[in-house]
Amino acid sequence: MAKHILVVDDEVGIRELLSEILSDEGYIVKLAANALDARRLRQEERPDLVLLDIWMPQMDGITLLKEWGAAGQLNMPVIMMSGHATVDTAVEATRIGAFDFLEKPITLPKLLATVERALRKGEAEFKPELSSTQLGKSAPIVELRRRLDQMAGHNAPVLLVGEPGCGIEMAARHLHQPNTPWFAPVENGWLAENPFGPLAQTQGGVIFIAEAGALSRAEQKGLSQLLTKLEKHHVRLICASSKPAATLIREEILDTSLVMRLSALTLAVPALREHPEDIPEIAAALLLRMTEAGEVPVRTLSTGALNVLRQMDWPGNLPMLTNVVRTAALMATAPEVTTEDMVRVVNQFDSPTSEAKPANFDLPLREARELFEKAYFEYHIRMESGNMSRVAERVGLERTHLYRKIKQLGIRLGSQRGEE
């Protein structure tokens, strides 16, 4: 099947020349005269490759690249083009996620070779998965990305701690430099058999261990040996763990000295229920990726459907949310997934946290009332993403009385607090 290439350049001569060359090679080419046209075309479909000029009026190529990355649409290789870019600009584009940089005037052999390499990479790497930029904009996730950015400047081993499915691998990939090796085997028997085996192939890149607590004693011994060679080969080790370092030691899951070496830099990744205000954005990003991968028909999620998702407790974290979104998109009978559609689906997985739990009639009236009030206020705080002005309006209380009641009930606002 012919590959689709989007050419974005404000110079008509360059657009037409590239279109002619690429069409002669059998590619299907679309043209955009500026970033706004490119944005519209990208919304309509995902091209297999984008050739993107850096210097354009209204919006430059770097800004558009950042926008696609933030929206989860940078899931195809992008080759930047410019006749005036500096080295710093090229490095910045690569850091954001561009595949390569071509300097104008572009020679025909270099153009075709770079396009071919980029398309091969795109075929191998495109998956309907999220990146750390799609985990949301809540305070816990903003803080997570800030800490990861701080860690990126170091090469010490990293221990990422969090529940299964909370997004630890996305956090690990945030630390992975573009165009460097990424080694994340499903099985870890290689650690016991030949721990130094991957070093030559992963030089300058990352080795990722998905669950350090599941390693056998022989694999732990191999990991200890591997740690001694990482610096020499410029390889970074990132390990995930569903249990914090202290628990790994206390329960004798890992040797104390190994834990200390693995946790030179440690960071907790929040579970989905710890940032529920991000769930609508995450769900929409998941649906977009599934649609572009051809897994589901073109669908949108109604506001009511998104609110249903936000009320879930998500014990299975992101994999569970992914399955719910996929099922809802496949089972919906109209282009928009309605509230009723989503309720039917989530009831097959779990019950929304906003549903009333069975009453405990053995409790004294005061305790039963407090339990109900706590659940009631927590529900409204979650629905309003922590915006206390809107919560006060919804529940019919003055803000002073609302804060007093929340304090009495022992509700912690924490990361649910929004703009007021």
Secondary structure, 3 states (H helix, E strand, C coil): CCCEEEEECCCHHHHHHHHHHHHHCCCEEEEECCHHHHHHHHHHCCCCEEEEECCCCCCCHHHHHHHHHHCCCCCCCEEEEECCCCHHHHHHHHHHCCCEEEECCCCHHHHHHHHHHHHHHHHHHCCCCCCHHHCCCCHHHHHHHHHHHHHHCCCCCEEEECCCCCCHHHHHHHCCCCCCCEECCCCCHHHHHCCCCCCCCCCCCEEEECCHHHCCHHHHHHHHHHHCCHHHHCCEEEEEECCCHHHHHHCCCCCHHHHHHHCCEEEECCCHHHCHHHHHHHHHHHHHHHHHCCCCCCCEECHHHHHHHHCCCCCCHHHHHHHHHHHHHHHCCCCEECHHHHHHHHHHHCCCCCCCCCCCCCCCHHHHHHHHHHHHHHHHHHHCCCCHHHHHHHHCCCHHHHHHHHHHHCCCCHHHCCCC
